[in-house]
Amino acid sequence: MSNNFWQNKRVLVTGHTGFKGGWLMCVLSLLGAKPYGFSDDIKPSPSAYDVWAQNYKEPDSECIGNITNIEDFQNFIDTVKPEIIIHMAAQSLVLQSYEDPLETVRTNILGTTNLLECCRTQEQLQAVIIVTTDKVYKIENKKKAFDETDELGGKDLYSASKACCELLTDSYRHSFFNNNADKSSPNIATARAGNVIGGGDWAENRIIPDLIRAQKSGDVCTIRNPNATRPWQHVLEPLSGYLLLAESLASSNSYNGAWNFGPSADHVHTVKDLTGCVTAFCDSLKIHYEDAQDDSQMETEFLTIKSTKAQKELCWSAQLSFDETIENTCRWYLAETDAERKTITEDQITHFWKL
């Protein structure tokens, strides 16, 4: 990745107040870009977004609005005139999709459609990345690693809504962004990653946040489905993939399409493996494992993806070991002051990118 590419680059991040969005805003600021954010609300603190907002935020560089309101987003994108867009605004929780299916569909499908529609008027726009998830694949209890050519599916509303975003993006690309003779249309790709961990995620029903809350409160943390296997990766891993992809998209439409960003095979661990590593940093943590789960809200037992395409065509691969991933995550959560969290965030980013 070329740091020069990002110098003064106008980058719009939707969902910038979220877990991955906040980290991306910090990364972009340290790379010398001009990041702008659009999100519906400020998420719980402390977070990487707080680090960005307190230390790097420029005047008028964010808008609090709902991506389902196309007028709000159109006004902001017309003001910012971004050269790169990374779309992460979403309802991102499987269990929440059972509790509020309409909001999941509205946010993920209509929100993505609104964004793509607004992109049609932006002649300066070079590249758009729509972030989906590794859960877009039709799994059917197959114990395999999925690649970008595998069939899309989704038994829960979250996964199905993200699979729809993949189809929508492909349709918009072919309908509106592929036949422009003057090449002023942006190149567009989707990025699939999942089971991302790191400091500052406070979402409900996610393993690391639940463990940290239990550590701080002294309560017992109940872990459902401890034998579920996932490709755990630190938040900086997929973000580095998104940035490499954006840089490549800006220069060539050969990078259009879908991309997986997942860790190497040694990062594929069970939930129980993960919690065991966290207890090394949280020695007073009390855990109860619960093997059963609600059949109406079944989550996939085994899920992992292949990133061979990204490795070959983008020269991207995960850098951090599983132990480093857990250590970086726990160090961030266990920091006690804003100053400590700022230092840890900057250290992790600069070490990762060797800035």
N, C-alpha and C positions, 0 to 999 in steps of 0.2 A: 504494500500500500504506500502511495506517495503522500507524504505530509503536505507537500506543496499543492496538491490538488485541493486540499480542504481549506487552505488559507483564504479567508474572507468569502468562502462559499456560503451562499444563503441557503440554509437547510431548514425545512419545515418538518417538525416532528409532531404528529398527532398522538394524543395520549401521553404527552410529555411529563405529566405529573405522576404517572404510574411508576411501577418498579423498574422495568426496562427503560421506559422513557426518560426517567430522571437520570439514570446512569448514562444514557446516550447523550443527553444534554451536556453533562459534565465532560464526556469524551470529546464531543464536538468543540466545546469551548477550549479545551486543552490542545486540540489539534489546530486551533486558530480559525475555525469556521465562525459563521454568524448564525447560531441556532435560534429558531423561532418555535414556539410551542402553542398548540391548540388542544385544550382538554376541557372536560365538563366540570371537574372539581379538583380541589386539592386533597390528596390522599393523606392517610394518617402519618404522623411524624414519629420518630425521625426517619428521614429517607434521603436517597441520593438527590432527589429533586430539591430538598431543602438546601443541600450543599450548593447546588447550582444557583438557586434563587438568592441565597445569602452572599455568594461570592462572585458570580459571573454574569448574572442577569443584567441585560441592558434595558433601558426604557423602551416600552412598547414592543418588547420581544415575546410577549405571550398574550393569549386571549383565552379567557374562561368562557366556553360556549359548548353547545352540544352538537356533535357531528351529524345528528339526525335533522338539524335545522340548516338547510342548505344556504339560506340567506346569510346566517352568521358566518358560516365557513367561507362562502364566496367573498364576502366583504374582507375577511382577514387575508385570504390568499391573494386577492387583488392588491392589497396594501403591501404585503410582504414580497410578492413576486419571487417565489423561491426558484432556485435552480435544481434542487433535489428535494424530494418529499419521501419521508419514511412514515408509513401509516401504521400506527400501533393502537389507536383508540379502539377499544373493544370491551365487551363483557367477556372476561377471560376465564371464568370458572365453570367447570363442568357441573358441579352440584347447584350452583346458582341458576344454571339454565333449566333445571327441574323446577326450581322455586318461582322463576319469573321467565317463562319461555318467550313471551311476547317482547319483553325488553331485550332479551338476548338476540332475537331475530331482528328487531328494529335497529339496535345499535350496530350489530355486526354486518348485516346485509344492507339495510338502507344507508347506514353510515358510510360503508365502502362505496356504494353506488353514488352517493352524493359527492364523495371525494373524487371519484373518477370523472364524474360529470363536470365538476369544477376545473379539473385538469385540462379539459378540452379548450379552454380559453387562454391558457398560459403559454405564450409563444417562447418565453425564455426558459421554460422547464425542460431539463435535460433527461432526468431519470426519476422514476417512481417505483418504490418498493412497497408492496402490500404484505404485511407480516401476518401470517396465518398461524399454523400449528402443526406439529407432527401427528395430531389426532385427526387429520383430514382423510386418512386412508381407511379403506374398507377392510376391517381386520378379520372378522369371522373366525376368531380364535386361532389364527395362524401364528405360529411361533417363528417369525421371520423378521428380517430387517427390511424395511420398505425403501424403495427408491422412487424417484420422481415419475417413473412410468407406471407405477402401480395404480390400481383403480381407487377412485375417491369414494368415500362413504360417510358414515357418522350415525351411530345409533342414538346418541344423546344430542340434544338441541345445540349445545355449544359446538360439538364436532361437525354436525350437519351444517350449521350456519357458516363455519369457516370453510367447509368444502364448497358451499355456495359462493363464497367470496373468491375462491380459486376460479370457478367457472365464470363468474361475472367479470373478473379481471381479464381472463382469456378472451371473452366475448368483446369487451370494450377495446382490447388491443387490436383485434381483427376488424372490428367495425369502424373504429374511429382513429386509431393511432398508427395504422400500418400502411396507409395508401397516400401519404402526404408527399407530393413530389419535391417540395422544398425542404423536406426533412426537418421541419420545425416541431414535429410531434415528439413527445418524450418517449423513451424506451421504458418498458414496464415489466417488472418481474414480481413473482411472489416468493416469500421466504418462509420455510417451514422449520420450526425448532420447537423444542418443548423441554419441560422439566429443568427449567433454568433456576438456579439459586444464586444468592448473593445478598449482601447487606441491604436492609431497608424495605424488604417485602413484608407487608403486614396483612396480606389478603387472608380471609377466613378459609379454613379447611385446606391450607397448604402446610406441608410437613414442617419445614424450617420455622416459619412464623409461629406455628402452634407450639413447637418445642421451646422456642425463645420465650413466648408468653408464659408457658408453664414454668420455665426456669426462673423468670422474674417474679412470678406470683407464688411459687411454691406449690402449685397444684399438680396433680397427676395429669400427664398428657396421654390421652387415649389415641393409639395409632391403629387405624383400620387397615386391613389387608397388608400386613407387614411383609408378605412374600411377593408382592407386586414388584416387577422389575422395570427399571426406568434408566434412560441414558442421561444421568445427571451431568450438568455442565454449569460452570460459572457464567454469570451474566455477560461478562466481557467477551466470551467465546462467540456466541451468535452475533453480538453487536459488531465484532470485527468482521464477521462474514457479511453482514448487511452493508458495511462501509466499503469493503472490497467489491461487492456486487454493484453498489451504486457507482463507484468509480469506473467500473468496467462498462456499465450500462450507458454512462454519459458519453462514451466514445463509440459504442457499437451496438446495433440491434441484435447481434448474434447472442447476446446474453439475456434476451427476453425469455420468459418462461418461468418454470418452477425450479426452486433450489432447496435442497435439504442442508441444514447446518446442525450436525449432531456430533457428539464426542466419539472418541475411539472406543474400541471394544472393552478396554479395561475400566471404562467409566460406567458400564452397564452393571448396576448393583441393585440389590433388593432394598426396599424401604427399611428393613431391619438393619442392613449393613450401614445405611446412611445414619440412622438414629444412633447406632453404636459408636460411630465416629464423632458425632456431635457431643455425646456424653463425655468424651475426653476433654472437652473445653467447658462443659457445663456439668461439673461433678455432682451437683445436688439435684440434678434433673431426675424426676420420677416418671417412668413410662409404663403404661399398660397396653399390651398388644391385644387386638381384637380381630380374630380371623374372619368373622362373619361380616357381611355388609348387606344393605338393603337391596334385594333383587331388582327393585324398580329403579334403582340408581346405580347400576353396575358400572364399575370402571374396569378398564382393560387390565388383565393380569400381566401381560407381557407386551411391551411396546418399545421398539427401537427403530432407527432409520439409518440408511446408508448415506454417506456424504461423499461418495466417490466422485461424483460430478464436480462438486466444489473443490475437491482436492486436485483434480486433474486440470480443470479449466480456470480456476481462480487461485490455485496454489494456497488454498485455505485448509487448515487443519487445527484441531483443538490443541492448545499449548500447555494447559495446566493439568497436573496429575489430579487424581481423585482426592488425595490427601491435601494438596494445595488448595483445591476448590473448597473443601470443608473448612480449612484453616482460615482462608481469606473471608469466608462468609461469617464464621463465628467471631473473628476479630472485629469485624465491622459492628455486629450486633452488640458485642460486649463493651464497646466504647461508651464512655459516660458523658462526654461533652461534645458540643458542636465542633470545637477546635480539633478534638481527636478524630471525629468522623471526617472532617475535611482533610486532615493529614492522611488518614488511611485511604480515603477515596482517591486522592491524588497519587499516593504511593502505588496503589494497585493499578491504576491506569497507566502511569508513567513506566512502571516496571513491565507491564504487559506489552505496551507499544515501544518500549525502550526509547522514550522521548528524552 
